Amino acid sequence: MRDAVIVEAVRTPVGKGKPNGALHGEHPVDLLARTLQTLVERAGIDPAQVDDVVGGVVTQVGEQAINATRQAVLAAGFPESVPATTVDRQCGSSQQAAHFAAQGVISGAYDIAIACGVESMSRVPMGSNVLPGSDPFGKNLAGRYPEGLVGQGISAELITARWKLDRTDLDAFALESHRRAAAAWERGEFDREVAWTGQRDETIRPGTSLEALAGLKPAYHHPMFEERFPEITWQVTAGNASPINDGAAALLTMEAETARRLGLRPRARFHSFAVVGDDPLLMLTAIIPATEKVLARANLSLADIGLFEVNEAFSPVVLAWQHETGADLDKVNVRGGAIAIGHPLGASGARIMTTLVHAMEDRGARYGLQTMCEAGGLANATVLELL
C-alpha cells in the first residue's frame, strides 16, 4: 500500500477582495506562482521532480482562464516539463485538487504532486464567467427542478429556517470566528503557514461585537422570494457570511518512501476521502452526509477526530452540520474560519488544509477532518492522520 503524505503546506495571507485589498495588485497567476515558489523552496526540492500540479480555480474566465494552474507553474519558473491542470468543484476546488493529487500518488500514477488553488475575487468577480443572457443550466435541468434553484444566500436562509437557528446563533458563531482568528495571529499560530511576512489576513475584525453584528441588515432579502419561501425569516447578513477575498495556497504531496528518500519529513497522511451530492436547493448541506461517508470509510467515529475544519461559507452551514453530527464546536475551526479569515473560492480548500495540518501538529491531534460545502449541492470530506 502506497501512502500519500503532506511534507509542506503554505498559503498567502488572505486579502480583501476589493481594489484596496493587499493582494489586488497581483495577477492571480503571479499570486499562485509566488506560492508555488515558496512551497518548493521551503521543502528544498527541485521542481523538475514534480509529476503534476493540480490547482483549483472557480471563476475560470479573464485572468483566471486557460488553465491558470499551468500558467502559474511556468510563471513560477518550474521546468516546462512539469504539467498542470485546473479543476472546478466550486468552493471545494482545491480540496478536490488535493484529493486528485493524493489519489494519483496512492495509485502509483505520481510520486510527487502539488495541490493548490487561487482566486482573485477583486480582479475576477464571482459569477463573471456567466455571460449576460446565457443559461448555464439548460432545459432538462429546469424540467427536473421546475420551481427553480436559488443562489447560495437563499440556501443559507433556508438552512437557517429548517434548523430553527436565530440571528443571535448566527452572529455569535461569527463573533467567535473573529475572536479565534485574531487570537491565533496574536499567538503566532499562523506564522509558519503564511508565506508573506509582515502581512496578515485582512478581513479579521478583532474589535467587532454582537451589537455591531446585530446592526447589519439581511443581505439576501428580496420580495420575489417572500411568497415562495414564507418560512424564511431573513437572518443572514454580511456579518455572519464569508467575505469576498483574494488568496492562494499550496500543498506538497508525495509517496511516503519518496519523502524519506529525499530526506523530507512526512507531516500528515491522507487517510480517507469522500465526495457526495445532496439537495441542490439547500445546496450547502452536503457536508453532513460527506462527514458520515468519510468517517465510515476511515472506520473512525466522530470522537476519534481531534480537530475539524468546516468551511464557514455562512454561519448556518456549520451550525446545521454541528446539530446533525453532534461535533464539539470547541474542536471546530480552532483558529477561526472563513467568516473571519476569508474565502478566496478556489484557494479555500488548500488554505483550510494548510491550517489544519499546522493546527494538528501544534495540538497533537492524531486525526483531522475537513469538509466544505460547494455550489450545486456537493461536498468533499478528507481525513488526515498526523505523522
N, C-alpha and C positions, 0 to 999 in steps of 0.2 A: 504494500500500500504506500503510495506516494503522498506526502503531506505538503500542503501549500502553507507557507508561513510568511508573515509580515516581518521584514527586517528594518524598514524605515517608513515613516509617515510624517508628512509635513503639510502645512496649509498657510495660506496668506491670512493676515488679519482680514476680517470681513468689513467691507466698506459700505457706506450709504450708497444706495442705488440712485444717486442724483448727480447732476452736473458738478455740484460742490463736494462730492464724495472723494475720499482719499485715493481711490483706485480708478476714478472715472477717466483720468487722462491716459490710462494704459489700455491699448488694444487688447481684447480678450485672448488673442493668440499669444501676444507677448506676456500677458499675465500668467497664462498656463506655462509658457516656455520657461519663465523665471522659476516657477515652482518645480518643474521637472529638473532644471539645472541644480537647484538646491537639493533635491532628493538624491540624485546620483552623487553629488559632491559630499553630502553627509555620509552616504553609505561607502563612498570610496571605491565605486565600481566603474569600469569602463562601459559607457552606454552602448558600445558595439555588442555587448553581451546580451542585451535585452532582446527577447524574441518577439515581443509585441507590446504595444501601448494601446490600452482600451480606455477611451475617455467618454464622459457623459456631458452632453450639452442639450438643453431643452429647446431653446428658440434658435433653430438652425437656419438662420437667414442673415443676410448682410455680413457683418464682420464675424459672425459665427457660422457661416455657411461653408460648404465644400470641404467636409471632413476636417473641422477645425483642429482636431487632435493631431492629425498628420502635419498640418501647418505648424503647430506648436512644437512638435518633435524636431522639425527642420529648423525652426527659429531658435530652439534651444542648443543648436549646434551638434545634435546627435548625428551619427553617420547616416547617410541616405539609405543604407541597408536596413535600418530599423523601421518596421512597418507600424501603422497605427490605424485605428478605426474609431468612429464616433457612434455612440448608441443613444437612443432616446426611450427611456421608460419614465418620461415626465420627471417629477421631483425625485424619483429614485434612480435616475440615470447613472450616477456614478457609484451608487451601491450595486446596481446591476453590472456596471463595469468591473467592480471588484469581484463579483460572482464569476463573470466570464473569465477574468484573468486567473483567478484561483482554480476554477474548474479546468482551465487549459493546462495549468501546472499539474493538477492531480491526474488528469488523463494521460499526461506524457506529451501533449502537443507542445508545451513550453517547458523550459527550465526556469526562465526568468521573465516576468511580465510586470508591467506597471499599470495600475488602475488609477484613474484620475478624473477630474471634472472641472469645468469652468463655467461661469455665467457672469456676463457684464450686463446687468439689467438696466443700468443707466445709459448704456450705449446701444443695446439691442432690447427694446422694450418687450415685455411679456405679451404674447399674442400678435406680435408684428409679423409672424410667419403666416398668418391667415390673411389673405388678400381681401380687400373690401369687396363685398358682394359674392365672395366664394362660399361654398358649402363644404366643410371638411367631414361631414357625416354621411351624406348620401341618402337615397330614398328608402333603402332596405332597413337601415338603422332607424330611420324615422318611423317606419312601419312597425318595428318591434317596440319602440317607445313612443307611441302616438301623442302622449301628453307632453313629451319633450324632456330633455335633460337640462340641467342648470349649471351655472358656474360654481366654483368651489365655495365662495362665500355663502351662497344659499344652502349648499350642502352642509356647511358648518352650522348654519342656523337650524336646519332640520335635525342634525345630531343633537344640538342643544335642547330642542323641544322633545325629542324622543327619549333622551336620558334625563329629562326634567332638571337640567342644570340652570342655575340662575346667574344673573350678572355678577353677583359677588363671588360665586365659584370661579367664573372665568377670569375676573380681574385679579383675584387673589393668587391664582395659578400664575398669571402673567407677572405679577409683582415678585413672586418667588423666583421666577426665571431670571429677572434682572438682578435680584439680590445675589443669587448664586453665581451668576456670571461675573458680576462686579467683584465679589469676594474671591473668586478664582484668580482673577487678574491681580488683585492685591496680594494674594499669597504666592504669586509667581507660578501658578499651576499651568498656565498656557505658554510659558516661556520656551519650553523645549519644542513644542509643536508648531509654533508660529515662525515662519521663515523670515519675516521682516522685523528687525529690531527697531525699537522706538515707536512702533505703531501698535494700536490696539483696535479691537472690534469697535466700530463707530456707533452702533445703534444701541449699545447697552446704556440704560438710564438709571444710574445708581440712586438718583435723587427722586425718582418717581414715588407715588404713594397711591393707596387705594382711592383717596379723594380725587387725585388728579385723573386716575383711570376712569373713575365713575363719571367724570365730567365729559367724557368723549361721546359723541353721537354714534348710533349704529351706522356701520359703514355700508351695509348692503340693502337697507330698507328701500323698497320701491313699490309703489301702488300696484304695479302689474302682478306682483306675487301675493298680495294680501288675500285675494279671493281664492287663488289656487292653493295656498298653504295657510289656512287660518290658524293652524297650530303654532306658527312662528310668532315669537314674542320680541324678536329683534334685539338680540343681546351681543352680537359680535361687532367689535369695534377695531379701529386701528391699534388700540392698546392691547387687546387680547388676541391679536393675529400677528403672524410674522411680517416683518417689513420687506421692502424691496432692496436688494443688495447686489454687490459685486464681490467676487472671490474665486479662489481656486484651491485645490487640494490634490495630493497625490500619495499613493502608497506603493512601495516596492515589495513585490511578492515573488517568492521563488520556492523551488523544491527544497525540502529541509536539508538533504545531503549536499545540494549545491551551495547552500548558505554556509554550511560547515567547511566545505572545500575552499570557499572564498574567504574564510576567516570572519564571517559575519554572524552576528548573534540573532537567532530566531527569537522574536519577541512575542508573537501570538500566532496561533494556528487557526486556520479556517476549519471549524469543527462541523458545521451543518449549514445548509442553505434551504430557503423556501421562497417561492413566489406564488401569489394567489390572485384570483379575480373575485370581485364582490359586486354588490349593487352599485351601478354607475350613477344612480340618482343620489344616494347617500355618499357615494364616491370615496369618502375618506375613512371608511370603517374596515377596510380590508386588512388593516394591521391586526385586528382581533383574530380572524382565522389564520393569518400568517404566523402570528405568535404561537398559536396552538399547533400548527403544522410543523414549524421548525423545532419546537420542543419535542414533539413526537419523533421526528427524525433523529434528533440528538439523543433520544432516550434519557431526557432530563426533565425535571419538574421545575416549576416556577421558583421554588425555594432554592434550587441549585444555582440560580443566576445571581451573581454578586452585584452587577451593575446593568442598567438598561439605558439605552439611548432611543428615545421615541421622538421622531421629528415633530416639533411644535409648529406645524403649519397654522393651527388655531388651537386655542386652549381646549375647546370641547372635544377635539380629536383625542388628545391624551387623556382627558378625564373620562371619556366614554370607554376607552381602552382599559384604563385602570379599573373602572367599575366592573367590566366584564371579566378581566383576568384576575383581579384581586392583588395586583402587584403593589408592593410597598413604595409609595412615592418618594420616600427618603433615598431610594436606590435608583431613581429615575432622573436622568439629566442632572447629575450631581454638580455639574459646572455650568448650569444654565442651558437653555436650549435656543431654538431658532427665534422665539419671540424676542429675546434679548440679543443674542449673538448675530442673528440674521439668517436668511435663507436664500443664498445665491443658487437658485434652482439646480442647475446641472452639477454644481460643485458640492451640494449639501450632503449627499451620501458619503463621499470621500472625506468631507470635513468632519462629519459626525464620527466616522470610523477612526479617523486620526485622533480625535478627542477621546474616544472610547479606549483605544489602545493605551494611551498615556494615563488615563484615569485608572484603568485596570492595574497597570504597573505601580502607580503611586499608592493604590489602596489594597493591593494584593488580592484582587478579585480573580478567582480562577476562571470563571465564565462570565462573558458579557453578551448581551443580546441587543441587537439593533434592528429597528423596523421603521419603515417610512410609508406614509400614505402617498398615493400617486393618482393623478387625474385619470378618469375612466374607471375608477373602482378597482385599482391594483395596489399591491403592496409587496415589497421584498422584506425578508427577515433573515438575519445572519446570527449565528452563534460563533463567537471567538473563544478560544481557550488560551489563557496566559501560559507562556513558557518561561 
